[in-house]
Amino acid sequence: MKIEQVEVFILSDRNTGARMDASFVDGLAFVRLRTSDGIVGISEIFAVPPKVTQAVLDGPDSLFGAMLIGQEFAHPRDIWKKLYENRLFDNRRGWLIMCLGGVDVALWDIYGKKKGSPVWQLMREGNQPIDTPGNKAMPYCTVVSDQWDRESVLRQQVERVVALREAGYRAFKIEPIQQEAQTIIELTKLVRNELDVDDILCVDVVYSWNSVEEALKVIEEIAEYNIMFVETPFSIDRIDLYSQLTARSCIPIAAGEYTTTRWEFLHLMNEGGVSVLQPYITTCGGLTEAARIVDIAQQASKLVCPGNWSTHVLGTATLHIAAGSPICPTYELAPTEIYGSILRKALEELAPPVVDGTVFVPNAPGIGFNLPDELEASFSVN
């Protein structure tokens, strides 16, 4: 099987009348690969500027396009190794790894279609047999505010959790960003009071704290509310603070949304003591690398809760990791019920639905997400 075409297209909420909230998509890059057999695979590439993605992947004159077009491949891991090792000298992290992650997801999509099997069934092919807890996974809803004054944070995030709970979700993450300690504590209490005892609740302070004592002051107060994890307490570069906090915290600490490759995740675990890893599937280096991250986490008795503050295209790819591992109790979802992005809503309608708080993994060959030409045309921008 040979790669014949590599192209990038950009989708956006521009000119749709979508509400300008945190979910607004102002240019999201997608990569599409086509093989000599006529099989097509796609992936979005979250958090990489579109023009960067075009320079790396759009056509035969792009950086990776020149290496991919005409390339024979038997397995996505073969291409992953080729592209990664090609940039060992100058770019083992950052945007190129994220673009490699997009290529990898698209290749797994093609590989699954070629084999006639869903990706989650193929992920451990040639390795240990897949050990799955079932054929579904539970998404946790990330809840943010439109305004960030104390009153708005308390009111909007509680109201949104209540609305999502009524819609059938059972796992939630609140984000009291840059709030005083008492606001974080109060919001956590108010939200937990609206949930059942078995509902999952997580707290993301988004790198807000500067000291271990500041973090512990809040963590010890909210521990009684059955918190699955506290996410990103410090700048991701302050591994020293993570190490000190994880040694003392009574709540597991989570991180990983900016982290690329298993090597950085090993650093988070071994040096920072982080016990809940949150790889974004394209950011970390693709499904190939995400599976490796799950392997090393399982060996170290850690959890993996994959992140995805993006659309249901990446969310569907994420589902293949989350449903395929016993150490992935939940994965992140940006629920369109409470946000204004019209593009996100249109893509959600094509994705596996949430039923009683869980999502069944697709059984269609490949990733299981097909993007109609008319939707692409409706949201396409130059």
Order of alpha helices (4+ residues) and beta strands (2+ residues): beta-beta-beta-alpha-alpha-alpha-alpha-alpha-beta-beta-alpha-beta-alpha-beta-alpha-beta-alpha-beta-alpha-beta-alpha-beta-alpha-beta-alpha-beta-beta-alpha-beta
